[in-house]
């Protein structure tokens, strides 16, 4: 009884912590300013796009409708963003399948809070980015959770009442962003085929998810915009017309390796350390029974991961990326190291993890990252927001490895992780809270001077934490005026906040 009382008391403390964390995330989400494309979606431009059924714009029906709603309701935006981040953590914990493992939950929270600033700015803090890049990965995680026993000997039991919801989810999830749409269709097909071949059975809910995904994909790509892109007539987006193999290598070397791998600094460090732990534990358990070729592969993998970790620390902590290598050759070297690091991690997973179901699931998640990123090799331009889904899958893999490496919970570790997550949360709250203060003053000034033909407005600082919070050209200045109801002929000047205050 006394032990149960202590457990309940500890759980009560953690519930209070999670509630506090949620409230802080809710506040941060409310602080996010409306920026860049938000001004278009929240103004008459968004209505015009809707009236034309987004013809020759894009086929992201659900994402477009969602961003139109969120740019018109700040409170609902904050609630939906906060709930979405909570849903990601919850689904990761459920997929990893350690009941109420606080280390997994807290690690997922910290990895979300420490994602690359550019990804956070474009996929979370930017309403237009959030609507299209965050929601699809939540639905994908939900689908993976329902099929988490796919690689086990157990039968998947998804009751028939899920048939219609799955069909709707598959359809909806194909109407956000293109590379997630393609992955969504492939995922649904692979699950059907794998279950059919391995277990000689079709789960009706999965079948209807696939049908919904295919119908949604057809609807998306029926938009005239994609015909324009494929014909290289779009002024912004393009499909590279060069030799596809050359394009793959060039994009991977110049952009993809950086976005997909190197910007995930904190996550990479954790991945490397977990790999070392798995290798150490494997050697400790089976030093004499291990085959020689496995020893050699693990030794090579250890060396590759150590080199990669050293370079990550050198590049980001010491700041020495450009000291000794000319940029062109550095990019080639980084691409080679990224591929070698990925191969080494796969080798570690294959050799050190004895749980076949868990091993297959981790490899499936790794392949999913490749499939999600593959379309970005031929599309131009790409940005950090495109890599939010792949980052979440990396977080999922880290939590899978954590669940294997850490066999029991340690109270002091949980307490440290709680403090770290709160510190990061407070730091982010300060950044966006200060920006919210300035945005509020800017809005109040606009509301009091709407009839004036010349306005001087304060710039929002910390621009790297947001997607263009201050309009920099005539197109976005015009959209800014429409969003805030200003005279379209008014002249706007943006100055630093201190300078604006002095005036």
N, C-alpha and C positions, 0 to 999 in steps of 0.2 A: 504493500500500500504506500509506504513511504517513498519507494522508488518511483511508482506511478505518479505520485504527487509532484516529485521533483521534475519528472519528464513533462507533465502538464504545465508546470510553472515555466520551464525553459521554452516550451512551445508557445506559451502566452507571450513571453518576451519577444520571440521571433515574429509572431503575428503583429505585435506592436511595431517592430522594426520595419516589416514589409509595408504596413499601413503608412508609416512615416515616409518611407521611400516613395510609395505611390503618390502621396500628397505632394512631395517635392517634385516628382516627375510631372505631375499634373500642372503645377505652378510653372515649371520650366516651359512646358508645352504652351501654356497660355502666354508666356512672355515672347514666344517666337514672333518676329515681325512679319508682315506680309511683304513679299519682295518679288522682283523680276516678273515672271509670268503670272504670278498671283494677281497683279494689277489688271492684267487682261481678263483672266477668268472671272474675277470679281466685279467686272464692269460690263458695259454694253457689248464689248467685244466677245465676251463669253456667251452672251445671249445670241449674238449673231452666229457664232459657231454652232450653237445648238440648233438654231432655226434652219441652218443648212444641213443638219444632221452630220456635222463634222466632215462634210464632203470635201475631199482634196486637202484635208488637214491631217487626220490620222484615224485609225480604227479603234482607239482606246476608249470605247464607249463608257464603260463603267468608271474608269479612272477619270475621264473628263467630267462626267456627271458628279462624281465625288468631289473633285476639286472645286467645281462650281458651288457646291453646297458648303464646303469648308471655308471658302473665301468670303462667305456671307454670314458665317456664324462662328465667332471666335471661341465661345464657350464649348460648343460641340466639337470644334477642332481639337481643343485641348483634351477633352474627354476621350475622343477617338484615338488620338496619338498615344496618350498614356495607357489606355486599355490595349492598344496594339502592341506596345513594348512589353507589357505584362503578359500578353498572350504568347509572344515569342519565347519568353523565359519559361512560361508554364509548359508549352508544348515541347520545348527542348528537354525539360526535366522528365516529362511523361514518355518521350521517345527513348531517352537514355534508360529509363525504367529502374531507377533507384528511389523507392518510396520516401518522399520527404527528406531527401539527402540535401542538407543545407549547403554543403560545399559545392555541389553541382549548381544549385540555384544561385548562390552568391557569385560563383565564378562566371556564370552566364550574364548576370547583371553587370559585373565589372567589365567583362569583355564588350558588352553593348555600350557602356559608358566610355570605353577607351577605343572605340572604333576610330579609324582615320578621320581627322577633322573635316577633310573635304567631303567624305562620304556622309558624315553626320549633317554637315551643312546643306547638302543637296538632297538627301533622302529622308531626313527627319525634320530638320528645322525649316525646310522649304516646303510649303503646303503643296505646290504643284508636283514636287518630287515625291513627297510622302504618299500622295494619292495613287501614284502609279507604280512605285517601287517597293513599298513596305507591305501593302495588303496582299499582293500575290504570294509572297514567301510565307505569310501566315497560313494561307489556304493550302499551300504545298506542305508545310509542316503538319497541318491538320490531317491531310491525306496520308502522309507518311506515318503519322501516329496510328491511324486506323489500320494501316497495313504493316505495322512494326513486326508482326510475326511472319512476314512473307518468307524469310529465310530460315525459319524454324521448322521443326517437324510437325508442329501443331497446325490445325486447320484454321484459316482465318474465318471468324464468324462475324459478319457484318449483316445485321438484320435487315429484312426487306423494307422496313420503314425508312431506311436511309436511301432508298433508290432515288426518290425525287429530290431530296436535298443534295445528294451527290451529283445528280445530273445538273442541277442549278449551279452548284459550286464549280463543276468543270466548265460550264458555259461562261459563268461570270469571270473565272480566273483566266480565261483566254482573251479578256477584253481590257487588259491593263497595259502591259508593255511587251514589245514584240519578242525579245529573247526569252522572257518568262513564258510567253504563250507557246513558243516552239517547244520549250522544255516540258511544259504542262501536258502537251499532246503526247510527246515521246514517253514521258513518265507513265501516263495512263495506259499506253500500248504495251510498254515493257512489263508493267505489273500484271496485265491480263495474260500476256504470253508466258511469263515466268510461271504464274500460278497454273496455267493450263498445261504447260509442258511438264512441270515438276509434280503437280498434284492432280492433274487430269480433271480440273474443275474450273468453272467460271463463277466468280462472285458477282451477282447481279448488280450490286451497288457500284462495284468497280467498272463493270461494263457500261453502266449509264453515265458514270463520270467520264469515261472515254468518249461516249457519244456526245455528251455536253461539251467536252473540250474541243472535239472536231468541229461541231457546229459553231462554237464561239470563234474558232480560228478562221473558219470560212467567212464569218461575218466581218471579223477584223480586216482580213486581207482583201475583202471585196471593195474596200475603200479606194477611191481613185488615187489617193496620195501615194500608195505603194507602186502603182503603175508608173506614176511620175518619177518616183525614186529609181525604179529599175531601168527607166529610160534615160536616167541621168539628166532629168529636166528640173529637178528640185534644186532650189537655190541654197538650201541649208543641209539637207541629208542626201547621202549618196551611197550606192553600192559600188565598191571598187571594181573597175573594169579590167585591171591588170591581170596577169597570170595569177590564178588563185593561190597557188603554192607560194609564189614570191610574196603575195600580199599577206598570207598567213604569217610567214616568217618576219616580214618587215613590221607588221602591227604588233606581233608578240614581243619583238625586241625593243621597239620604240615606245610602246604604250602598255600592252597587256601585262607584261611581267611586273611592271611597276605598280599598276592599279590592282592587279590580282594578288600579288605576293608582297612586294617590298613595302607598301604603305601600311601593312598590318603589323606594325613593329611589335607592340606588346603581345599580340596574339602569336606572332612568330617565335618570340622568346619562350613563351609558355609551351608551344608545340615542341620546340627543341628540347626543353628540359624534360617534358613528358616522355619523349623518345628515349632520352638517356636513362630515365627511371625504368622504362620497360626493358631496355637492353640489360641494365644492371640486374634487375630482378630475374630475367631469363637466364643469364649466366650463373647467377647465384643458385638457382634451382636445379639446373641441368648442366653442370660443368663437364661431367664425364660422358654423359649419354648423348651429347650434342654431336651431330655429324660435322665433319670438317668444313664442308662447303657452306653450311649455315654459319659457322664461326667466322669464316672469311667474309661472307656477305655482311654480317653484322659489324665486323671490324671496319670494312669499307664504308658502310652506312654511318657508323659513328664518326669516322673522319670527315665525311661529306657534311654531316649535320653540324659538326664542330666548326668547320670552315665557314659554313653559312651563318651560324650564330655569331662567330667572330666578326664577320663582315657586317652583319646587321648592327652589332654594337658599335663597330668602328664608324659606320656610315651615319648612324642616327644619334648615338650618344656622344662620341668624340667629334662627329661632324667632319669626317675626313674623306668624303666620297670623291671629291674632285682634286685631291692633293697629288696623287701620283699616277693617275690614269686619265688619258685624254677621253672626253665624253663618249666619242663614237665607240672606242674599244671597251670602255666601261659598260656600255649598254649590252654589248655582245657577251662580256664576261658575266654580267648579272643574269642574262637570259640563260646561259649555260648553268650557272649556279642554281637558278630557280628550278629548272628541269631536274637537275641532279638531286636537289633537296626533295622534290616531290617523289622521285623514284626511290630515294633512300627511305622516306617515310613509309611508302607502300611496302618496301622490303621489311621494315621493322614490324609493321602490322601483320604481314603474312607469316613471319617467323615467330614472333614473340607472343602473339595472342592465340591461346588454345581454344577459346570459345568460338566455334565455327560460325554460329549465328551472328555473334557480335562482329566477327571478322568480316563476314560478307556484308553486313550492314554498313560498316565503316567504309569499305571499298565502294559500295554503292553510293554512299554520300560523296566520296571523293570523285567518282565518275560524274556525279550530278554537277559538281562544280565545273568540271571540264565542259560538259554539255551546255550548261547555262552560259558559260563564257564564250563558247565557240562562235556563235553568230556575230559577236563583237569584233571578230577578226576581219570581217569584210565590210563592216558598216562604218561610216564616217559622218559626223564626228561621234566620239564616245566620251563620257564623262564619269566622274567618281560615283555618281548616283547609280549607274548601271551595275555597280559591283556590290550594292547592298545585299541582294539575295545570295551571292556567292560568299560574302563575309559571314552571313548568318549560318550557312552550311559549314564554314570553317569553325565557327563557334560550336556547332553541334558536334563536329568531330573532336574538338578539344574536350568537350564534356564527356564524350564516349571514352576517350583515353583517360581522362581523370577518374572516371568511374572504375576503370580497370586498375589504374596505378595506385589509387588510394582505397584501400580495402576496408577502412573504417573511418568514422568521423572523429575529429579532434576538436574539442571545445575551443581551445585557444586559437586554432586556425579559423574557425567560424567567426570568432570575435574580431580577429585581425581583418578578415574579409569584410565584415560588417562596417568596420571603421573606414577601410579603403573605399568601399562603395559610397559611404556617406560623404567622405572628403571629395571624391570626384563629383558627386551630386551637388554639393555646396559650391564647388568651383564653377560648374556649368551654370548653376542658378545665378551666381554673381555676374557672369558674362552676359547672359540673356536678360537678367533683371535690369542691368544698367542700360542695355539696348532698349528694353521696353520703356524705361523711364524717358529716354530721349524720344522714342517713337510717340509716346503719349503726349509729350510737349509739342512735338511736330504736328500731331493731329489736332490738338487744341488750338494751335496757332492757325492752322489751315481753316478750321471751323470759324474762327473769329475774323478771318481776312479773306473770305471766299470771293468777295466782290472786287478785290484789288487786282490790278493787271501786272503787278510785279511783286513777287514774294521771295524772300530769302529764308531758306529752311536749313535746319541743322542736319548734318550727315550722321548716320548711324555708324558707330565705330565697330571694331572687331570684325571687319568685313570678311575675314577668312572663315568665320564661323557661320556665315550666311551666304545665300546665293544672290549676289548683287543687290544689297539693301538700298543703294542710292542710284537712281537712274542716271546713266552716263551718256545716252545719246537721244536724239529726237524721238525715236520710236518708243522708247520706254518712258521718256518724259511725258509723251502724249498719253500713254496708258496710265501713268501715275495720276495725271490730271483727271482722267475719266473715273478712276477708282475712288478718288477723294472728292469728286464733284466740283472740280475747279474749272474756271473758264479755259477753254482749250487754246485761247489766244494769249493767256497770261504767260509772263516770262518768269521762269523759276531759276533761282540760284541756290546752290547747295554749298555750305561752308562748314568748317569744323565746329563742333558743339561749343567749345570755349569761345570761339570768335562770335558765334551767333548769340551766346549769352551776354557777351560784352556790349553788343548792339542793343 
